[in-house]
Each structure stands twice: as C-alpha cells, then as structure tokens.
Amino acid sequence: MEHFFKIENGKRISNPRNKGKSLNEFPTDFCVLDLETTGLDPYFDEIIEVGIIKVRNNEIIDTYQSLIKPESTFTVDGKECYIDEFIVELTGITNEMLKEAPLLKNVFKDIENFIGDDVIVGHNINFDINFLYDFARENGFKEVNNDYWDSMKLARRILRDLKHHRLKDLAEFFDINYEGHRSLNDCETTLNIMKLLKIYADDNNIDYLTLPHIYNADMKNIKCTVENIDVNNYFYEKHICFTGKLETFERKDAAQICVNLGAICDNNVTKKTNILVLGNFDYNATIKDKSTKLKKAEKLILEGQDLIIMNESLFLNTISEND
C-alpha cells in the first residue's frame, strides 16, 4: 500500500493512498498528464506547471496547460524565489515566469474537471498522480482515484534490451524529436511513444501482460536473499546510493531491500548512479545547504545522466509500488 505523509500534532505520520488501478492494456480514451515540480517528493515539494492532453479514440481533442506559483518561497540576495537554480536550468521555468502564475488551489478544480474520470496516462505516472493525490486530500478536493497507465512500466516490458527507459531514451529509440521538461512537450512525447510502443509490441509479438522473472544474486557485497527478481521492477539493475540518516530503518536494511529487487548498491555518487536516496532531514535542508553528494548528483542530471534524487518517503513509496 502506498502512503502519503503529513504533520499531525507536531508529528510526521503516513496515511495510505487509495489510488486507482495500474493498467497494462493500452487505453483508447484517456488524459495524458505531466507535471513540473520543485522536487521529487509531494511532502516537501510543489507543482510549478501542469500539462494535460485529452484523447478520444486515440485522437487529441483538447489540451490544458498552466504554470503554477508555489506557496513556499525563499530569499536569495534579497530577492524572493520559488525555485532554485537547478530547477530553473532543468525545466527552463524561471522565478519571474512563476511570479504572476495562479496558485494550485485556485486552478485545481479546473484540472479536476478537465481530467474527469479518464484513465490518466504518463511516463512514471505514479510520480505525477502522487502530487495531485496528496494536494487534493490535504486541501479538501475529491480524491484522485482514476485508473492509470504508465509508459515507463510498459516500455520496460516491451523494450527489455534497452538500457534506460527515460522519455529521452525512448524518443531516441523511436527517432522522435524530444524537447523535455516542459509539461505539454512531455505529454506530446509520451503520447507518441505510447502509440509506437503498441505498434512495436504488436509487430514483434511481445507479450507485455506477462511478467518475466529471473534469478540474479551477483550484487557486490550485499547478497540477494530472494529466489526470483522481477526484471520489470523500477529498481532492477539500477545503481543506488544512500546518504544521510534514514528514519524508517538502517541503511543496510534499505540496501538489502534494493538488492532483493535487483539493484546495485554503491557507496558514492558516480557516473553509474541512477538513484540517490537522501535522509528526510537532508532532503528538507537541500535548498540552502546542499551536500556534496547532492550537488554531484544534480550536476550529473544536468549533464544527461539517468539519475533521480528521492527522499526517504518517496523511496518507501517507490519500493511499495515495485515490491
């Protein structure tokens, strides 16, 4: 069961997310969703752009896009800012662009009405839905319990020999022009990839509804303790690095979970690193006082490395989605 995190009586607690079902069959009527955010965790971070494409019978009939002004701000050289330099460089969205944008609470009903009861399609769509779900639940809107379809998950099943399955990797594989990290651009790319994945799977008689399993115990110093590993889970063959103090369990126990999912645990951030997990306190303090590992990870991301940064709560949710 996935969880979202909140503060009650001064304590940080978790509650289950009652989301819709993850679908494997290709839908024909749906909404493609992409968000740009200030970071990777709905507990700490905020949405800065929403893009949605409405599709009927596999044809686009409408679009929605809006920049969103975050409610949290910080000051740099006397200037009020909503996002740091890393997010500006990654997305192309600037603090000036967000200054006159609406708050999410003022446009959320429009987003809710646009999507309706549609299946929500996206690349690593759990990320986007978690942000909407947690905001809706915390602000009195209807729960986001739409069923959803994930192009990253299906790409891992269909293109099993492809080393990475980011949008830009799939765009390169299918020879699609990709201009990433703006919401509608990513929606359009996701929609094109979705169509091409279906064609590729059909043309090559690929069964993307059945989960293959293999045994793999060659995991450096931490040994795998399970017999079978699902090769389609998110952590399989990912290089993962931990930093900071984890609240839920010891780092060695977190590493064991990852190894049992097929990950490779490393001591430092390198050009092989795919995931950097930060202790929750470290994640919360990143804007003003970034650690050396975090700075190195951000640099590698901007250079194009397949690397994401997540705090402990996001790590736990991702584990729950894949275990």
C-alpha positions as CSV (number, residue, x, y, z in Angstrom):
1,M,0.0,0.0,0.0
2,E,1.4,3.4,-0.9
3,H,1.4,6.2,1.7
4,F,1.4,10.0,1.8
5,F,3.0,11.9,4.6
6,K,1.6,14.8,6.7
7,I,2.0,16.5,10.0
8,E,-0.5,15.9,12.8
9,N,0.0,17.1,16.4
10,G,3.6,18.0,15.6
11,K,4.5,14.5,14.4
12,R,5.2,13.3,10.9
13,I,2.8,10.4,10.0
14,S,1.8,8.5,7.0
15,N,-1.6,7.6,5.5
16,P,-2.5,5.2,2.7
17,R,-3.2,6.5,-0.8
18,N,-6.4,4.9,-2.2
19,K,-5.4,5.4,-5.8
20,G,-6.9,3.7,-8.9
21,K,-5.6,0.6,-10.6
22,S,-2.5,0.4,-12.7
23,L,-3.5,-0.8,-16.2
24,N,-1.4,-2.8,-18.7
25,E,-3.8,-2.8,-21.6
26,F,-3.4,0.2,-24.0
27,P,-6.4,2.6,-23.5
28,T,-8.0,4.5,-26.4
29,D,-9.8,7.2,-24.3
30,F,-7.6,8.9,-21.7
31,C,-5.8,12.0,-20.5
32,V,-2.0,12.3,-20.8
33,L,-0.6,14.2,-17.7
34,D,2.7,15.7,-17.0
35,L,3.8,17.9,-14.1
36,E,6.9,20.0,-13.5
37,T,7.7,20.4,-9.8
38,T,10.2,21.9,-7.4
39,G,11.4,18.5,-6.5
40,L,10.6,14.8,-6.3
41,D,8.6,14.4,-3.1
42,P,5.0,15.7,-2.6
43,Y,5.6,16.0,1.2
44,F,8.3,18.7,0.6
45,D,7.8,19.9,-2.9
46,E,5.3,21.7,-5.1
47,I,3.9,21.7,-8.6
48,I,5.1,24.5,-10.9
49,E,3.5,23.5,-14.2
50,V,0.6,21.3,-15.3
51,G,0.1,19.9,-18.8
52,I,-2.7,17.6,-19.9
53,I,-3.8,16.3,-23.3
54,K,-7.3,14.8,-23.7
55,V,-7.6,11.9,-26.1
56,R,-10.6,10.2,-27.6
57,N,-10.3,7.1,-29.8
58,N,-6.5,7.8,-29.9
59,E,-7.0,11.3,-31.3
60,I,-6.3,14.6,-29.4
61,I,-9.4,16.6,-28.8
62,D,-8.3,19.2,-26.2
63,T,-5.3,20.4,-24.1
64,Y,-4.8,22.1,-20.8
65,Q,-1.6,24.0,-19.6
66,S,-0.8,26.3,-16.7
67,L,2.2,27.5,-14.8
68,I,1.6,27.2,-11.0
69,K,3.1,29.6,-8.4
70,P,4.4,27.7,-5.4
71,E,3.2,28.8,-1.9
72,S,6.6,28.3,-0.4
73,T,9.3,30.9,-1.1
74,F,12.9,31.6,0.0
75,T,15.2,34.6,-0.4
76,V,18.4,34.9,-2.4
77,D,20.3,38.2,-2.3
78,G,17.2,39.9,-1.1
79,K,15.0,38.5,-3.9
80,E,12.0,36.3,-3.3
81,C,12.4,32.9,-5.2
82,Y,10.1,29.9,-5.7
83,I,12.6,27.5,-7.3
84,D,16.4,27.1,-7.1
85,E,18.9,27.3,-9.9
86,F,18.9,23.6,-10.5
87,I,15.1,23.5,-11.3
88,V,15.5,26.7,-13.5
89,E,18.2,25.0,-15.5
90,L,16.4,21.7,-15.7
91,T,13.0,23.0,-16.8
92,G,13.6,26.4,-18.3
93,I,10.9,27.8,-16.0
94,T,12.2,30.9,-14.1
95,N,11.1,32.6,-10.9
96,E,10.0,35.6,-13.0
97,M,7.6,33.3,-15.0
98,L,6.0,32.0,-11.8
99,K,5.5,35.4,-10.2
100,E,2.1,36.0,-11.8
101,A,1.0,32.4,-12.1
102,P,-2.0,31.2,-10.2
103,L,-1.8,29.1,-7.0
104,L,-2.7,25.5,-7.4
105,K,-5.7,25.7,-5.1
106,N,-7.2,28.3,-7.5
107,V,-7.0,26.1,-10.6
108,F,-7.2,22.6,-9.1
109,K,-11.0,22.4,-9.8
110,D,-10.2,23.2,-13.5
111,I,-7.7,20.4,-13.6
112,E,-10.1,18.0,-11.8
113,N,-12.9,18.9,-14.3
114,F,-10.6,18.5,-17.3
115,I,-9.5,15.0,-16.4
116,G,-12.8,13.9,-15.1
117,D,-13.0,10.1,-14.7
118,D,-10.5,9.4,-17.5
119,V,-7.6,6.9,-17.3
120,I,-4.5,9.0,-16.6
121,V,-1.5,8.3,-18.9
122,G,2.0,9.4,-18.2
123,H,5.7,8.5,-18.0
124,N,6.4,7.3,-14.5
125,I,2.8,8.4,-13.8
126,N,2.8,7.5,-10.2
127,F,5.0,10.5,-9.5
128,D,2.5,12.9,-11.1
129,I,-0.6,11.3,-9.5
130,N,1.0,11.3,-6.1
131,F,1.5,15.1,-6.2
132,L,-2.2,15.6,-7.3
133,Y,-3.5,13.0,-4.9
134,D,-1.7,14.4,-1.8
135,F,-2.7,18.0,-2.7
136,A,-6.3,17.0,-3.2
137,R,-6.5,15.2,0.1
138,E,-4.8,17.9,2.0
139,N,-6.9,20.7,0.6
140,G,-10.4,19.2,0.6
141,F,-10.7,18.3,-3.1
142,K,-12.0,14.9,-4.4
143,E,-9.5,12.1,-4.1
144,V,-7.6,11.4,-7.4
145,N,-8.6,7.7,-7.7
146,N,-8.5,7.5,-11.6
147,D,-7.0,4.3,-13.1
148,Y,-3.7,5.0,-14.7
149,W,-1.3,3.7,-17.4
150,D,2.4,4.1,-17.2
151,S,4.5,4.4,-20.4
152,M,7.7,3.7,-18.5
153,K,6.4,0.5,-17.0
154,L,5.2,-0.8,-20.3
155,A,8.4,0.3,-22.1
156,R,10.4,-1.8,-19.6
157,R,8.2,-4.8,-20.5
158,I,8.3,-4.2,-24.3
159,L,11.8,-2.9,-24.8
160,R,13.6,-5.2,-22.4
161,D,17.0,-4.8,-24.0
162,L,17.0,-1.1,-23.8
163,K,19.4,0.0,-21.0
164,H,17.4,3.1,-19.9
165,H,13.7,4.0,-20.3
166,R,13.6,7.7,-19.7
167,L,11.4,9.7,-22.1
168,K,14.5,11.0,-24.0
169,D,15.8,7.4,-24.3
170,L,12.6,6.2,-25.8
171,A,12.4,9.2,-28.0
172,E,15.8,8.4,-29.3
173,F,14.9,4.8,-29.8
174,F,11.8,5.7,-31.9
175,D,13.6,8.7,-33.6
176,I,11.2,11.3,-32.1
177,N,12.3,14.9,-31.6
178,Y,12.3,15.5,-27.9
179,E,12.3,18.8,-26.1
180,G,11.9,17.8,-22.5
181,H,11.0,19.2,-19.1
182,R,8.0,21.3,-20.1
183,S,4.7,19.7,-19.3
184,L,2.9,19.8,-22.7
185,N,6.1,18.8,-24.6
186,D,6.4,15.8,-22.3
187,C,2.7,15.0,-22.8
188,E,3.1,15.0,-26.6
189,T,6.2,12.9,-26.4
190,T,4.5,10.4,-24.1
191,L,1.5,10.1,-26.4
192,N,3.7,9.5,-29.4
193,I,5.8,6.9,-27.5
194,M,2.6,5.2,-26.3
195,K,1.4,4.7,-29.9
196,L,4.8,3.5,-31.1
197,L,5.1,1.0,-28.2
198,K,1.8,-0.5,-29.1
199,I,2.9,-0.9,-32.8
200,Y,6.3,-2.3,-31.8
201,A,4.7,-4.8,-29.4
202,D,2.2,-6.0,-31.9
203,D,4.7,-6.2,-34.8
204,N,7.1,-8.2,-32.7
205,N,4.5,-10.4,-30.9
206,I,5.7,-9.2,-27.5
207,D,3.6,-10.3,-24.5
208,Y,3.7,-7.2,-22.3
209,L,0.9,-8.5,-20.0
210,T,3.1,-11.3,-18.5
211,L,5.8,-10.6,-16.0
212,P,9.1,-12.5,-16.7
213,H,11.3,-13.4,-13.7
214,I,14.9,-14.3,-13.4
215,Y,17.3,-15.2,-10.6
216,N,20.2,-12.8,-10.1
217,A,22.4,-12.9,-6.9
218,D,25.5,-11.1,-8.2
219,M,25.1,-8.0,-6.1
220,K,28.6,-7.0,-4.8
221,N,28.9,-7.2,-1.0
222,I,25.2,-7.5,-0.1
223,K,23.8,-10.8,-1.2
224,C,20.3,-11.3,-2.7
225,T,18.0,-13.3,-0.3
226,V,15.1,-14.0,-2.6
227,E,14.9,-16.6,-5.3
228,N,13.2,-14.6,-8.1
229,I,13.5,-11.0,-9.1
230,D,11.0,-9.2,-11.4
231,V,13.2,-7.8,-14.1
232,N,10.5,-5.2,-14.8
233,N,10.5,-3.5,-11.4
234,Y,11.8,0.0,-11.2
235,F,15.0,-0.8,-9.2
236,Y,16.2,-3.7,-11.3
237,E,19.9,-3.2,-12.4
238,K,19.7,0.4,-11.0
239,H,22.8,1.7,-9.2
240,I,21.6,3.3,-5.9
241,C,23.4,5.4,-3.3
242,F,22.2,6.4,0.2
243,T,23.2,9.5,2.1
244,G,22.0,11.0,5.4
245,K,20.2,9.3,8.3
246,L,17.1,7.2,7.4
247,E,14.2,7.3,9.8
248,T,12.4,4.1,9.0
249,F,15.3,1.6,9.1
250,E,19.0,1.2,9.0
251,R,20.8,2.0,5.7
252,K,22.0,-1.7,5.4
253,D,18.3,-2.9,5.6
254,A,17.3,-0.4,2.9
255,A,20.2,-1.6,0.8
256,Q,19.0,-5.2,1.3
257,I,15.5,-4.4,0.1
258,C,17.0,-2.8,-3.1
259,V,19.4,-5.7,-3.7
260,N,16.4,-8.1,-3.4
261,L,14.8,-6.0,-6.2
262,G,17.9,-6.4,-8.4
263,A,19.6,-3.1,-7.6
264,I,23.3,-2.5,-7.2
265,C,24.2,-0.5,-4.0
266,D,27.2,1.8,-4.2
267,N,29.0,3.9,-1.6
268,N,29.3,7.1,-3.6
269,V,27.6,9.0,-6.4
270,T,29.3,8.2,-9.7
271,K,28.6,8.3,-13.4
272,K,26.8,4.9,-12.9
273,T,24.4,6.2,-10.2
274,N,20.7,6.0,-11.1
275,I,19.2,6.8,-7.7
276,L,20.4,9.0,-4.8
277,V,18.3,8.5,-1.6
278,L,18.5,11.2,1.0
279,G,17.5,11.0,4.6
280,N,14.4,13.1,5.1
281,F,16.2,15.8,7.1
282,D,18.8,16.1,4.4
283,Y,16.2,16.5,1.7
284,N,14.3,19.1,3.6
285,A,17.5,21.2,4.0
286,T,18.7,20.9,0.4
287,I,17.8,24.4,-0.9
288,K,20.2,26.4,1.3
289,D,22.7,23.7,2.3
290,K,23.2,21.1,-0.3
291,S,25.5,18.1,0.5
292,T,28.4,17.2,-1.8
293,K,26.7,14.1,-2.9
294,L,23.5,16.0,-3.8
295,K,25.5,18.7,-5.7
296,K,27.3,16.0,-7.7
297,A,24.0,14.2,-8.4
298,E,22.4,17.5,-9.7
299,K,25.4,18.1,-11.9
300,L,25.2,14.7,-13.4
301,I,21.5,15.1,-14.0
302,L,22.1,18.3,-15.9
303,E,24.7,16.5,-18.0
304,G,22.1,14.0,-19.0
305,Q,22.6,11.1,-16.6
306,D,19.7,8.8,-15.9
307,L,19.7,9.7,-12.2
308,I,16.9,10.8,-9.8
309,I,17.0,12.2,-6.3
310,M,14.4,11.0,-3.7
311,N,14.0,11.4,0.0
312,E,13.1,8.5,2.3
313,S,9.3,8.9,2.0
314,L,9.4,8.8,-1.8
315,F,11.9,5.9,-1.6
316,L,9.4,4.0,0.5
317,N,6.5,4.7,-1.8
318,T,8.6,3.6,-4.8
319,I,9.5,0.4,-3.0
320,S,5.9,-0.3,-2.2
321,E,4.9,0.1,-5.9
322,N,7.6,-2.3,-7.0
323,D,7.9,-5.0,-4.3
